[in-house]
């Protein structure tokens, strides 16, 4: 599908205004004594400085860019007014010749300063990337561990108590005579000597006393 070319009124107006300003600057430079290619270089220099200052203003609003933009605008506007009949182009004043002769150095200075002006970097328009998820800390579960049972203190074995010395039991003579009769009777009946247990049972005596009597009867 073919597109129809529609002229833009703003663009056409800009081309016409630029051509007229270019021609006025050329005529002014030629009237000030600049001939040949030099007369054509002046309007190019003025317009390029104007465009460079405008581009710098769009990137960063600085006093330096505004200064050189106004200088280039005054030079272009002055040439348009001077060539409109306000100035004798056949006999231009010495001040005009001085200004045209010094313009190349002034334009070179302005272009250099604009080219080397420090510009702040434009902020990054890219959306910030999502931060990496931070792993959540794991919950620490405390496990109740059974405590080791305390060892019971060792119980030392009690030292053996030394045996008490035996105390000689005194036996009455009458009890000995009676026990002898019982022992004789027991020997006659069983044919064996009476022992401590039997004597104790027969007479109803304590064990130590019965033992002492049996010892004396032996």
C-alpha positions as CSV (number, residue, x, y, z in Angstrom):
1,X,0.0,0.0,0.0
2,X,1.5,3.3,-1.1
3,X,1.4,6.2,1.3
4,X,0.6,9.7,0.0
5,X,3.3,12.2,0.8
6,X,1.8,15.1,2.7
7,X,4.1,18.2,3.2
8,X,4.4,19.3,6.8
9,X,3.7,23.0,7.2
10,X,6.1,23.4,10.1
11,X,8.9,21.7,8.2
12,X,8.3,23.8,5.1
13,X,8.4,26.9,7.2
14,X,11.6,25.9,8.9
15,X,13.3,25.2,5.5
16,X,12.2,28.6,4.1
17,X,13.4,30.5,7.3
18,X,16.7,28.6,7.3
19,X,17.3,29.4,3.6
20,X,16.6,33.1,4.1
21,X,18.8,33.3,7.2
22,X,21.5,31.5,5.4
23,X,21.3,33.9,2.5
24,X,21.4,37.0,4.8
25,X,24.4,35.7,6.6
26,X,26.2,35.1,3.3
27,X,25.4,38.6,2.1
28,X,26.6,40.2,5.3
29,X,29.9,38.3,5.3
30,X,30.4,39.2,1.6
31,X,29.7,42.8,2.3
32,X,32.3,42.7,5.2
33,X,35.0,41.6,2.8
34,X,34.7,37.8,2.9
35,X,34.6,36.4,-0.7
36,X,34.4,33.0,-2.2
37,X,33.9,29.9,0.0
38,X,34.6,32.0,3.1
39,X,31.3,33.9,2.6
40,X,29.4,30.6,2.5
41,X,31.2,29.2,5.6
42,X,29.9,32.0,7.9
43,X,26.2,31.1,7.7
44,X,27.1,27.4,8.2
45,X,29.2,28.2,11.3
46,X,26.4,30.4,12.8
47,X,23.6,27.8,12.2
48,X,25.7,24.9,13.4
49,X,26.5,26.7,16.6
50,X,22.8,27.5,17.1
51,X,21.8,23.8,16.6
52,X,24.6,22.5,18.8
53,X,23.6,24.9,21.7
54,X,19.9,23.9,21.3
55,X,20.7,20.2,21.4
56,X,22.8,20.7,24.6
57,X,19.9,22.6,26.1
58,X,17.6,19.7,25.5
59,X,20.0,17.3,27.2
60,X,20.9,19.6,30.1
61,X,19.7,23.1,31.0
62,X,23.0,24.9,31.7
63,X,24.1,28.5,31.6
64,X,26.9,27.7,29.2
65,X,24.4,26.3,26.6
66,X,22.0,29.2,27.1
67,X,24.9,31.7,26.6
68,X,26.1,30.2,23.3
69,X,22.5,29.7,22.1
70,X,21.8,33.5,22.6
71,X,25.1,34.4,20.9
72,X,24.3,32.4,17.8
73,X,20.7,33.7,17.8
74,X,21.9,37.3,18.0
75,X,24.3,36.8,15.1
76,X,21.6,35.3,12.9
77,X,19.0,37.8,13.9
78,X,21.4,40.7,13.4
79,X,22.3,39.6,9.9
80,X,18.6,39.4,9.0
81,X,18.0,42.9,10.3
82,X,21.2,44.4,8.8
83,X,20.4,43.1,5.3
84,X,16.8,44.5,5.5
85,X,18.0,48.0,4.5
86,X,19.2,49.3,8.0
87,X,22.8,49.0,6.9
88,X,24.7,50.3,4.0
89,X,26.0,47.1,2.4
90,X,28.3,49.0,0.0
91,X,30.1,50.8,2.8
92,X,29.8,48.6,6.0
93,X,31.1,50.1,9.2
94,X,34.4,49.0,10.7
95,X,32.7,47.5,13.7
96,X,30.9,45.0,11.4
97,X,34.1,44.1,9.7
98,X,35.7,43.5,13.1
99,X,32.8,41.3,14.2
100,X,32.8,39.2,11.1
101,X,36.6,38.7,11.2
102,X,36.5,37.6,14.9
103,X,33.5,35.2,14.5
104,X,35.5,32.1,13.4
105,X,37.5,32.2,16.7
106,X,34.4,32.9,18.8
107,X,32.4,30.0,17.1
108,X,35.4,27.6,17.5
109,X,35.5,28.5,21.3
110,X,31.8,27.9,21.7
111,X,31.7,24.6,19.8
112,X,34.6,23.3,21.8
113,X,33.1,24.3,25.2
114,X,29.7,22.7,24.2
115,X,31.4,19.5,23.0
116,X,33.4,19.0,26.2
117,X,30.7,20.1,28.6
118,X,30.1,17.5,31.3
119,X,26.6,16.0,31.1
120,X,25.0,14.0,33.8
121,X,24.0,10.5,32.7
122,X,20.4,10.0,32.1
123,X,18.7,7.8,34.7
124,X,18.2,4.2,33.7
125,X,14.6,3.8,32.5
126,X,14.7,0.1,32.7
127,X,12.5,-1.2,35.5
128,X,14.5,-2.5,38.4
129,X,14.8,-6.2,38.5
130,X,13.0,-8.1,41.2
131,X,15.4,-8.8,44.1
132,X,16.3,-12.4,44.6
133,X,14.2,-14.0,47.2
134,X,16.0,-14.3,50.5
135,X,15.5,-17.8,51.9
136,X,13.7,-17.7,55.2
137,X,15.7,-18.9,58.2
138,X,14.8,-22.4,59.2
139,X,13.2,-22.8,62.6
140,X,15.4,-24.5,65.0
141,X,13.5,-27.2,67.0
142,X,15.0,-27.8,70.3
143,X,14.8,-31.5,71.2
144,X,14.7,-32.4,74.9
145,X,17.3,-34.9,75.3
146,X,17.2,-37.1,78.5
147,X,19.9,-36.1,80.8
148,X,22.3,-38.8,81.8
149,X,21.4,-40.2,85.2
150,X,23.8,-39.1,87.8
151,X,25.8,-42.0,89.1
152,X,25.1,-42.8,92.7
153,X,28.1,-42.5,94.9
154,X,29.8,-45.7,95.6
155,X,29.0,-47.1,99.0
156,X,32.1,-48.4,100.5
157,X,31.7,-51.7,102.3
158,X,31.8,-51.2,106.1
159,X,34.9,-52.4,107.7
160,X,34.5,-55.6,109.7
161,X,33.9,-55.0,113.3
162,X,36.5,-56.8,115.4
163,X,35.0,-59.6,117.3
164,X,34.6,-58.9,121.0
165,X,36.6,-61.1,123.3
166,X,34.5,-63.9,124.8
167,X,33.7,-63.4,128.4
168,X,33.8,-66.5,130.5
169,X,30.4,-67.4,131.8
170,X,30.3,-68.4,135.4
171,X,28.1,-71.5,135.9
172,X,26.8,-72.3,139.3
173,X,28.0,-75.8,140.6
174,X,24.4,-76.9,141.2
175,X,23.6,-76.3,137.5
176,X,26.6,-78.2,136.4
177,X,25.6,-81.2,138.6
178,X,22.1,-81.2,137.1
179,X,23.5,-80.9,133.6
180,X,25.8,-83.8,134.2
181,X,22.9,-86.0,135.2
182,X,21.1,-85.0,132.0
183,X,24.2,-85.7,129.9
184,X,24.7,-89.1,131.6
185,X,21.0,-90.0,130.9
186,X,21.4,-88.9,127.3
187,X,24.6,-90.9,126.8
188,X,22.9,-94.0,128.2
189,X,19.9,-93.6,126.0
190,X,21.6,-92.6,122.7
191,X,25.2,-93.7,123.2
192,X,26.5,-90.2,122.2
193,X,27.6,-87.2,124.1
194,X,25.1,-84.5,124.6
195,X,25.5,-81.4,122.4
196,X,24.8,-77.8,123.1
197,X,21.4,-77.7,121.3
198,X,20.1,-80.7,123.2
199,X,21.2,-79.5,126.5
200,X,19.8,-76.1,125.8
201,X,16.4,-77.7,124.9
202,X,16.4,-79.9,127.9
203,X,17.3,-77.3,130.5
204,X,15.9,-74.2,128.8
205,X,19.2,-72.3,129.0
206,X,20.7,-69.6,126.8
207,X,23.1,-70.7,124.1
208,X,26.2,-69.2,125.7
209,X,25.4,-70.7,129.0
210,X,24.6,-74.1,127.5
211,X,27.9,-74.0,125.6
212,X,29.9,-73.2,128.7
213,X,28.3,-76.2,130.6
214,X,29.0,-78.6,127.7
215,X,32.6,-77.4,127.7
216,X,33.0,-78.1,131.3
217,X,31.3,-81.6,131.0
218,X,33.7,-82.7,128.2
